[in-house]
Amino acid sequence: MQSISMEKEDCITEACVTEGTQNSRINFCNWHLVYTKTRYEFIARENLENQGFKVLLPEARVKKIIRGKRLIRTEPLFRRYIFVQVPDHMHFGTISSTIGCQSLVRFEEEKPVVLPEDIIESMHILAGQEHILIDPKLPKKGERVEIKNGIFKDHHAIYMESCGIKRSWLLLAMLGSSDR
């Protein structure tokens, strides 16, 4: 018996060839949220991609003053979190044991959270935008703001914080958890 693996439309198709006949089985793939080690988002992404996983890491350019110099740095939009597409037959230990990864995000249940497709579509749009810029000249905490561009254009929000970890809390709140 010979086993062949190939990518097809973001999922892995396994074809098993047995005595001249070919049986194909399509494995469904779901997107999951991976909690990384501190400041290891880029390393985790690289290591997961090297293993053949499809990984999504939205980034933002942030204006900072470092050692008296104004700089613009690229950093993850959601600190310590990356999105990974995993085939349903795959053992999750493969991801948790990857350098840079800590664990898959789970809410109240044993299985890792499967992310809704609309969240992933939004993250793909965010990841494709190179003009996400977080400026320190921001509104005050608690101030009502209107989002002027991007996928959340014309939505209103209450400004809380520009800190990356708090952006991550917003992500988790969007996914339905109040845990911090």
C-alpha positions in Angstrom: 0.0 0.0 0.0 1.4 3.4 -1.0 0.3 6.6 0.7 0.4 10.0 -1.1 -0.3 13.4 0.5 -1.0 16.6 -1.4 -2.7 20.0 -0.7 -6.0 20.7 -2.3 -8.1 23.8 -1.6 -6.6 24.4 1.8 -7.2 20.8 3.0 -5.1 17.7 2.8 -6.2 14.9 0.6 -4.8 11.4 1.2 -4.9 9.0 -1.6 -4.2 5.4 -0.9 -3.3 3.2 -3.8 -4.1 -0.5 -3.2 -3.6 -3.2 -5.9 -4.4 -0.9 -8.8 -7.4 0.8 -7.3 -7.4 4.3 -5.8 -9.5 5.3 -2.8 -9.6 9.0 -1.9 -10.6 10.4 1.4 -10.9 14.2 2.0 -10.0 15.4 5.4 -11.7 18.5 6.7 -9.5 21.2 8.0 -10.5 23.6 10.8 -8.8 26.8 12.0 -7.7 26.9 15.6 -6.1 29.6 17.8 -2.6 28.8 19.2 -1.3 30.4 22.3 2.5 31.0 21.8 5.3 31.6 24.2 6.1 35.2 24.9 7.5 37.0 21.8 7.7 33.7 19.9 4.8 34.4 17.4 7.1 34.7 14.4 9.2 31.7 15.4 6.1 29.6 16.0 4.7 30.6 12.6 7.9 29.7 10.8 8.1 26.3 12.6 4.5 25.4 11.9 4.8 26.5 8.2 8.0 24.3 8.0 5.8 21.4 9.1 3.3 22.1 6.3 0.6 23.9 8.3 -1.2 26.9 7.0 -0.6 29.7 9.5 -2.1 33.2 9.8 -0.4 36.0 11.8 -2.0 39.4 11.4 0.6 42.1 12.0 0.5 45.8 12.9 3.0 48.6 12.6 3.4 50.4 15.9 4.9 53.8 16.5 7.2 53.6 19.5 9.9 55.6 21.1 12.9 53.4 21.9 16.0 54.8 23.5 14.9 58.3 22.5 14.3 57.5 18.8 10.9 57.4 17.1 10.6 54.0 15.3 7.9 52.1 13.6 8.0 48.4 14.4 6.1 45.5 13.1 4.6 43.3 15.8 1.7 40.8 16.0 -1.7 42.4 16.0 -2.7 39.9 18.8 0.3 39.2 21.0 0.9 35.6 21.8 -1.8 34.3 19.4 -1.6 32.8 15.9 -4.2 31.1 13.7 -3.4 27.6 12.4 -5.4 25.4 10.0 -5.3 21.7 11.2 -6.7 18.6 9.4 -9.3 16.8 11.5 -7.3 13.6 11.7 -4.1 15.4 13.0 -3.1 14.9 16.7 -2.9 18.3 18.4 0.3 17.3 20.3 2.1 18.1 17.0 1.3 21.7 17.4 1.8 22.0 21.2 5.2 20.5 20.9 6.3 22.9 18.1 9.0 25.3 19.2 7.4 28.7 20.0 3.9 27.2 20.6 2.5 26.7 24.1 -1.0 25.3 23.6 -4.2 25.4 21.6 -6.8 27.7 23.0 -9.7 25.8 24.8 -12.8 27.2 26.4 -14.5 25.1 29.1 -14.2 22.0 27.1 -11.5 19.5 26.3 -11.3 20.1 22.5 -9.5 23.1 21.1 -11.8 25.9 19.9 -12.7 25.7 16.2 -12.8 29.2 14.8 -15.8 30.4 12.8 -15.1 31.0 9.1 -16.1 34.7 9.3 -13.4 35.3 11.9 -10.8 33.7 9.7 -12.0 35.7 6.7 -11.6 38.9 8.7 -8.1 37.8 9.9 -7.1 37.1 6.2 -8.2 40.6 5.3 -6.3 42.1 8.3 -3.2 40.1 7.4 -3.3 41.4 3.9 -3.5 45.0 5.0 0.0 46.6 5.2 -1.3 50.0 6.4 -2.4 48.9 9.9 -0.6 51.5 12.0 -1.1 52.0 15.7 -0.2 55.5 16.7 0.5 56.5 20.3 -1.6 59.7 19.8 -4.8 57.8 20.7 -8.0 58.6 22.4 -8.3 58.4 26.2 -9.5 55.2 27.9 -13.3 55.0 27.8 -13.7 57.4 25.0 -16.2 56.5 22.3 -14.6 56.1 18.8 -15.6 55.4 15.3 -13.5 53.1 13.2 -12.7 55.0 9.9 -11.2 52.3 7.7 -10.5 48.6 7.4 -12.9 45.7 7.8 -14.6 47.3 10.9 -15.2 50.6 9.1 -18.2 52.6 10.4 -18.4 50.6 13.6 -18.4 52.3 17.0 -16.3 51.1 19.9 -15.1 52.2 23.3 -11.4 52.8 23.3 -9.6 50.8 26.0 -5.9 50.3 25.2 -3.3 50.2 22.5 -1.3 47.5 24.3 -0.9 44.3 22.3 -2.0 42.0 25.1 -5.3 43.9 25.5 -5.9 43.6 21.7 -5.6 39.9 22.4 -8.3 40.2 25.1 -10.5 41.8 22.5 -9.9 38.8 20.2 -10.8 36.4 22.9 -13.9 38.4 23.7 -14.9 38.3 20.0 -14.6 34.5 20.2 -16.8 34.2 23.3 -14.6 34.0 26.3 -14.3 36.5 29.1 -11.1 34.9 30.4 -8.0 37.1 30.5 
